[in-house]
């Protein structure tokens, strides 16, 4: 394999690793957001004051897909219907923002 191709392949792998790491970090932030929103009414009220979801995403450094992944990860862990319902309520609240 020519040197140029080897360098390109290594660069592609490095970029893929960085993207995966950034995605994991964003989902981690979304999970923290979900857990706080689940228990903290004041936090939810503050989130309601954002002018747009884009503004909220920028502030908390995650996006809609990260939020959905975070919710789904929490739903899978639920042992009771009631607990799952709480996460579904957070999902509905978030979509109304």
N, C-alpha and C positions, 0 to 999 in steps of 0.2 A: 504494500500500500504506500503510495507516495506520501512524503512528509506533510504536505499541505492537507491531505485528507485526514491524516492522523490528528493534526492540530485541530481541524474543524470538528472531528468526532469528540475529542476531549473537551472542546469548548461547548459543544452541544450537551454533553453529559453534565458539565459544570452548571450550565444554565438550567437544566432540568432539575438538578439537585437544589439550586437556589429557589426555583419556583416551588418545588415541593415543600421546602422549609418555610417559605413565606405563606403558603397555603395552610400549613399546619399551625403557624403562628396566628393567622387570621381566624381560623376555626377555634383556636384556644381562646382568643379574645371574644368571639361570639358566644362561646360556652359560658364564659365569665359574665357576659352581658345577660344572657338568658337566666342564669342562676340568680343574679342580682335583681333582675326584673321580677322574678318569681316571688321574691320575699320582701322587696323594698318598695312600698307605695310611693314614697317621696322620689325615689329614682325614676319610677314610671312617670310620675307627674312632670319631672324635669325633662324627660325624653319627649313628652307630649308638646313641649315648648319649641322643639326644633321646627324650623320653617319647612324642611323637606327631609325625606329619607336620605337623600344624598348627603345632606349636611350631617345627619346622624352617622352615616357610614364613615364619613371623613373623620369625625370626632373619635369614633371608637375603633377605626381601622379594620373594618371587615365589610363584606358586601352581602347582598341578599342570599346568594348561594351559601356563603359561610353560615349565615343565620339558619337557613333551612337544614344544613348539615348538623349544626349544633343541636337544634330542636330534635331532629331524628335520632341523633346519638343519645340524647337524654330519654326519649320515648322508649328506645330499645331497653334501657335499664330499668324502666318502671316495673314494679312488682304488683301494683294495684291499679285498678281502673281510675280511682280518684286521683292518684299521682299523675297518671297520663293525662287526665282531664285538665289538670293545672297547667301542664305544658301546652296543651292545645289552646287553652285560654290565652296564654302568653303569645302563641302564634297568631291568634285572631287579633289581639290587641296590636301587635306589631304591624300586621297588614293594614290596620286602620290608621296607622300614623300618617 
